[in-house]
């Protein structure tokens, strides 16, 4: 009896699967439903209508085609090429609905510096701000130039790693440019050793005058060759030094790039700190980033209170600086007036410098 029951169940499953396949073969995609995940009070980067428009303009098989002919992988690739999409899943339901689930990236700031208009996530992932996006995150403006091109999409770490590999390849290529100089150096050294080994012997019946003349001629020849070999040695050293200078310049560029990447990571951390504090999240209206003459990233920001700008300086001792500024708010500006100064500087340890 149990065996017959299992046979019946298996037969039913086979029949059901066959019926489902038959039904789906005759079923067309009736509509598209888009579910944008991770939308929040901060807004969203893409709407369902935009996704439908992308699919329609792409010409990919979708609404009206048999379910089996819907290009699900093509639709996923179409949507995933937008940098703000973290994951996309396209599938069809039993009744012919094409469902698309989209998970957005979650930016922590918007970068509007040096011709850029990008969102940045906490992980350092960058992507171009979509048109008509309505995401409310802190905005960073100013003359600061980040360590990546304006067109870059992806993580800063990946970009830096790629640039480091390219730099190492250039250094290795420059090292290979030294090989001809090394070969010349070996030849020149061998010539100098050969020159030192050169001697002349007096013939059995050679007169003293003739022998002295030959010795004098050899001395002159050797002196001439020594000058030539010394000159060749200087040329070789100069050639290698030029290449080493280019290698050193490449290493310096590497260090500057890594320092710039470190500063950018600090910028993200700074914004996260501001956003994590209820008071400063509402107080900091705009962040202005600039590069100091030494190449360091420095910040200032426009507060909601008063008519002044806060000079924050380098992104270091962040919590202490904000604590110092808050104490000045409570013990200074509350008594002196919020419109008394046009600049408040918290860059210096143990003091707040104000300018009218």
C-alpha positions as CSV (number, residue, x, y, z in Angstrom):
1,X,0.0,0.0,0.0
2,X,2.7,2.6,0.9
3,X,4.4,1.8,-2.4
4,X,1.2,2.5,-4.4
5,X,0.8,5.7,-2.5
6,X,4.3,6.9,-3.4
7,X,3.8,5.9,-7.0
8,X,0.6,7.9,-7.1
9,X,2.3,11.0,-5.6
10,X,5.1,10.8,-8.1
11,X,2.7,10.4,-11.0
12,X,0.8,13.5,-9.8
13,X,3.9,15.5,-9.5
14,X,5.0,14.6,-13.0
15,X,1.5,15.4,-14.3
16,X,1.4,18.7,-12.5
17,X,4.9,19.7,-13.7
18,X,3.9,18.8,-17.3
19,X,0.7,20.7,-17.0
20,X,2.5,23.8,-15.7
21,X,5.0,23.6,-18.5
22,X,2.2,23.3,-21.1
23,X,0.4,26.2,-19.5
24,X,3.5,28.4,-19.4
25,X,4.3,27.6,-23.1
26,X,0.9,29.1,-24.0
27,X,1.1,32.0,-21.5
28,X,2.4,35.5,-22.5
29,X,3.9,38.1,-20.2
30,X,1.0,40.2,-19.2
31,X,2.7,43.0,-17.3
32,X,5.8,44.1,-15.4
33,X,5.9,44.6,-11.7
34,X,9.0,46.4,-10.2
35,X,9.8,46.3,-6.5
36,X,12.5,48.8,-5.5
37,X,13.9,47.5,-2.3
38,X,15.7,49.6,0.3
39,X,13.7,52.7,-0.3
40,X,13.4,54.8,2.8
41,X,12.5,58.2,4.2
42,X,15.8,59.4,2.5
43,X,14.2,58.8,-0.9
44,X,15.1,56.5,-3.8
45,X,17.4,56.5,-6.7
46,X,15.1,54.9,-9.3
47,X,11.4,54.5,-9.7
48,X,9.3,51.6,-11.1
49,X,8.3,53.8,-14.1
50,X,11.9,54.5,-15.0
51,X,12.7,50.8,-15.0
52,X,9.7,50.1,-17.3
53,X,10.9,52.9,-19.6
54,X,14.4,51.4,-19.8
55,X,13.0,48.0,-20.8
56,X,10.7,49.5,-23.4
57,X,13.4,51.6,-25.0
58,X,15.9,48.7,-25.0
59,X,13.6,46.5,-27.2
60,X,14.3,43.5,-25.0
61,X,11.5,40.8,-25.2
62,X,9.1,41.5,-22.3
63,X,5.4,42.3,-22.2
64,X,3.3,40.4,-24.8
65,X,5.9,37.7,-25.6
66,X,5.6,34.1,-24.4
67,X,6.9,33.6,-20.9
68,X,9.7,31.4,-22.1
69,X,10.9,34.1,-24.5
70,X,11.2,36.8,-22.0
71,X,14.9,37.9,-21.9
72,X,15.4,37.8,-18.1
73,X,19.2,37.8,-18.1
74,X,19.2,40.7,-20.6
75,X,16.8,42.7,-18.4
76,X,19.0,42.0,-15.4
77,X,22.1,43.1,-17.3
78,X,20.3,46.3,-18.5
79,X,19.4,47.3,-15.0
80,X,22.6,46.2,-13.3
81,X,24.8,48.4,-15.4
82,X,23.5,51.4,-13.4
83,X,26.0,51.9,-10.6
84,X,23.4,52.5,-7.9
85,X,21.9,49.0,-8.4
86,X,23.4,46.6,-5.8
87,X,21.4,43.6,-7.0
88,X,18.6,42.8,-9.5
89,X,16.5,39.7,-9.9
90,X,14.1,39.2,-12.8
91,X,11.7,36.3,-13.0
92,X,8.2,35.4,-14.2
93,X,5.4,34.1,-12.1
94,X,3.1,31.2,-12.9
95,X,0.4,33.6,-14.2
96,X,2.7,35.5,-16.6
97,X,3.8,38.5,-14.5
98,X,7.4,39.6,-15.1
99,X,8.6,40.6,-11.6
100,X,11.8,42.6,-11.1
101,X,13.3,43.1,-7.6
102,X,15.9,45.8,-7.3
103,X,18.1,46.5,-4.3
104,X,19.7,49.9,-4.3
105,X,23.0,50.9,-2.8
106,X,22.8,53.2,0.2
107,X,24.8,56.4,-0.2
108,X,26.1,58.3,2.8
109,X,27.0,61.5,0.9
110,X,26.8,63.3,-2.5
111,X,30.0,64.6,-4.0
112,X,29.7,67.8,-5.9
113,X,33.4,68.8,-6.3
114,X,35.7,69.4,-9.2
115,X,33.0,68.6,-11.8
116,X,31.8,65.5,-10.1
117,X,28.2,64.6,-9.3
118,X,28.4,61.2,-7.5
119,X,26.9,59.4,-4.6
120,X,29.3,57.6,-2.2
121,X,28.4,54.6,0.0
122,X,29.9,53.8,3.4
123,X,32.0,51.2,1.7
124,X,33.5,53.8,-0.6
125,X,31.5,52.7,-3.7
126,X,30.9,55.6,-6.1
127,X,28.4,56.0,-8.9
128,X,27.0,58.9,-10.9
129,X,24.0,60.5,-9.4
130,X,21.0,59.4,-11.5
131,X,18.9,62.2,-13.1
132,X,15.8,63.1,-11.1
133,X,17.2,61.2,-8.1
134,X,15.6,62.3,-4.8
135,X,18.0,61.1,-2.1
136,X,18.5,63.3,0.9
137,X,22.1,62.8,2.1
138,X,24.8,65.3,3.1
139,X,26.3,67.2,0.1
140,X,30.1,67.9,-0.1
141,X,31.1,70.8,-2.3
142,X,34.3,72.8,-2.8
143,X,37.6,72.7,-4.8
144,X,38.7,69.3,-3.4
145,X,39.9,66.9,-6.1
146,X,39.3,63.2,-5.1
147,X,41.8,60.5,-6.1
148,X,39.7,59.1,-8.9
149,X,38.3,60.5,-12.2
150,X,34.8,62.0,-12.4
151,X,33.6,59.1,-14.5
152,X,34.7,56.4,-12.1
153,X,32.0,53.8,-11.0
154,X,33.1,51.3,-8.3
155,X,35.0,51.3,-5.1
156,X,37.8,53.7,-4.4
157,X,39.9,50.8,-3.1
158,X,39.6,48.9,-6.4
159,X,40.6,52.1,-8.3
160,X,43.6,52.6,-6.1
161,X,44.6,49.0,-6.4
162,X,44.3,49.2,-10.2
163,X,46.4,52.4,-10.3
164,X,49.0,50.8,-8.0
165,X,49.3,47.8,-10.3
166,X,49.7,50.2,-13.3
167,X,52.4,52.1,-11.4
168,X,54.3,48.9,-10.4
169,X,54.2,47.9,-14.1
170,X,55.6,51.3,-15.1
171,X,58.4,51.0,-12.5
172,X,59.2,47.4,-13.8
173,X,59.1,48.7,-17.4
174,X,61.5,51.5,-16.4
175,X,63.7,48.9,-14.8
176,X,63.9,47.0,-18.1
177,X,65.0,50.3,-19.7
178,X,68.2,50.0,-17.6
179,X,69.2,46.7,-19.2
180,X,71.1,48.3,-22.2
181,X,73.0,50.5,-19.7
182,X,73.9,47.4,-17.7
183,X,75.2,45.7,-20.8
184,X,77.2,48.8,-21.7
185,X,78.5,48.9,-18.2
186,X,79.7,45.3,-18.4
187,X,81.4,45.9,-21.7
188,X,83.0,49.1,-20.4
189,X,84.3,47.3,-17.2
190,X,85.8,44.5,-19.4
191,X,87.5,47.1,-21.5
192,X,89.0,48.7,-18.5
193,X,90.2,45.3,-17.2
194,X,91.7,44.5,-20.6
195,X,93.4,47.9,-20.6
196,X,95.0,47.3,-17.3
197,X,96.4,44.0,-18.5
198,X,98.0,45.4,-21.6
199,X,101.8,45.3,-21.4
200,X,104.7,45.4,-23.9
201,X,107.9,43.5,-23.9
202,X,111.2,44.6,-25.2
203,X,112.4,42.6,-28.2
204,X,115.7,40.6,-28.1
205,X,117.4,42.9,-30.5
206,X,115.2,46.0,-30.0
207,X,117.0,49.2,-29.3
208,X,116.3,51.2,-26.2
209,X,115.1,54.2,-28.2
210,X,112.6,52.2,-30.1
211,X,111.4,50.4,-27.0
212,X,111.0,53.7,-25.2
213,X,109.1,55.1,-28.1
214,X,106.7,52.1,-28.0
215,X,106.2,52.5,-24.3
216,X,105.4,56.2,-24.7
217,X,102.9,55.4,-27.5
218,X,101.2,52.8,-25.3
219,X,101.0,55.2,-22.4
220,X,99.3,57.8,-24.7
221,X,96.9,55.2,-26.1
222,X,96.0,53.9,-22.6
223,X,95.4,57.5,-21.3
224,X,93.2,58.2,-24.3
225,X,91.2,54.9,-23.7
226,X,90.9,55.7,-20.0
227,X,89.3,59.1,-20.8
228,X,87.0,57.3,-23.2
229,X,86.0,54.7,-20.7
230,X,85.5,57.2,-17.9
231,X,83.3,59.3,-20.2
232,X,81.3,56.1,-21.1
233,X,81.0,55.4,-17.4
234,X,79.6,58.9,-16.7
235,X,77.1,58.5,-19.6
236,X,76.0,55.1,-18.2
237,X,75.6,56.5,-14.7
238,X,73.6,59.5,-16.0
239,X,71.3,57.3,-18.0
240,X,70.6,55.0,-15.1
241,X,70.1,58.0,-12.8
242,X,67.5,59.5,-15.1
243,X,65.6,56.2,-15.1
244,X,65.8,55.9,-11.3
245,X,64.5,59.5,-11.0
246,X,61.5,58.5,-13.1
247,X,61.0,55.5,-10.9
248,X,61.2,57.6,-7.7
249,X,58.7,60.0,-9.2
250,X,56.4,57.1,-9.8
251,X,56.8,55.9,-6.2
252,X,56.1,59.4,-4.9
253,X,52.9,59.5,-7.1
254,X,51.9,56.2,-5.5
255,X,52.3,57.6,-2.0
256,X,50.3,60.7,-2.9
257,X,47.6,58.6,-4.3
258,X,47.4,56.4,-1.2
259,X,47.4,59.5,1.0
260,X,44.6,61.0,-1.1
261,X,42.7,57.7,-0.8
262,X,43.2,57.8,3.0
263,X,41.8,61.3,3.1
264,X,38.8,60.3,1.1
265,X,38.1,57.5,3.6
266,X,38.3,60.0,6.4
267,X,35.8,62.2,4.6
268,X,33.3,59.3,4.6
269,X,34.0,58.7,8.3
270,X,33.4,62.4,9.0
271,X,30.1,62.4,7.3
272,X,29.1,59.2,9.1
273,X,30.0,60.8,12.4
274,X,27.8,63.9,11.6
275,X,24.9,61.7,10.5
276,X,25.1,59.5,13.7
277,X,24.6,62.5,15.9
278,X,21.1,64.0,16.1
279,X,22.2,67.5,16.8
280,X,25.0,67.8,14.2
281,X,22.9,66.0,11.6
282,X,20.4,68.8,11.7
283,X,23.0,71.5,12.3
284,X,25.5,70.8,9.5
285,X,23.9,72.2,6.3
286,X,26.7,72.0,3.8
287,X,30.2,70.6,3.9
288,X,33.0,72.4,1.9
289,X,36.1,70.4,1.1
290,X,39.4,71.9,-0.2
291,X,43.0,70.9,-0.6
292,X,45.6,72.8,1.5
293,X,49.0,73.9,0.0
294,X,50.5,70.8,1.6
295,X,48.1,68.6,-0.3
296,X,46.0,67.6,2.8
297,X,42.2,67.5,2.7
298,X,40.6,70.3,4.9
299,X,36.9,70.8,5.6
300,X,34.7,73.7,6.6
301,X,30.9,73.6,6.9
302,X,27.9,75.9,6.9
303,X,25.8,75.5,10.1
304,X,22.1,76.0,10.3
305,X,22.5,78.3,13.3
306,X,24.0,81.8,12.9
307,X,25.5,83.5,9.8
308,X,29.0,82.1,9.9
309,X,31.2,79.3,8.6
310,X,33.0,76.8,10.8
311,X,36.6,76.1,9.8
312,X,37.1,72.5,10.7
313,X,40.5,71.8,9.1
314,X,42.0,68.4,8.7
315,X,39.9,65.4,9.5
316,X,41.5,64.5,12.8
317,X,40.3,64.7,16.4
318,X,36.8,64.9,15.0
319,X,34.9,64.2,18.2
320,X,37.0,66.6,20.2
321,X,36.5,69.4,17.7
322,X,32.8,69.0,17.7
323,X,32.7,68.8,21.5
324,X,34.7,72.1,21.6
325,X,32.4,73.7,19.1
326,X,29.3,72.6,21.1
327,X,30.7,74.1,24.3
328,X,31.4,77.3,22.5
329,X,27.8,77.3,21.2
330,X,26.5,76.9,24.7
331,X,28.9,79.1,26.6
332,X,29.8,81.7,24.0
333,X,27.4,82.3,21.2
334,X,24.3,82.0,23.5
335,X,25.7,85.0,25.4
336,X,27.5,87.0,22.6
337,X,24.9,86.5,19.9
338,X,24.7,84.1,16.9
339,X,25.4,86.9,14.3
340,X,28.5,88.3,16.0
341,X,31.1,86.4,13.9
342,X,31.4,85.4,10.3
343,X,34.0,82.7,10.9
344,X,34.6,80.2,13.8
345,X,37.8,78.2,13.6
346,X,38.2,75.0,15.6
347,X,41.4,73.8,14.0
348,X,43.7,74.6,16.9
349,X,43.9,72.5,20.0
350,X,42.4,74.0,23.2
351,X,41.0,77.1,21.6
352,X,38.3,78.5,19.3
353,X,39.4,81.4,17.0
354,X,36.6,83.8,15.9
355,X,36.6,86.4,13.2
356,X,34.1,89.2,12.6
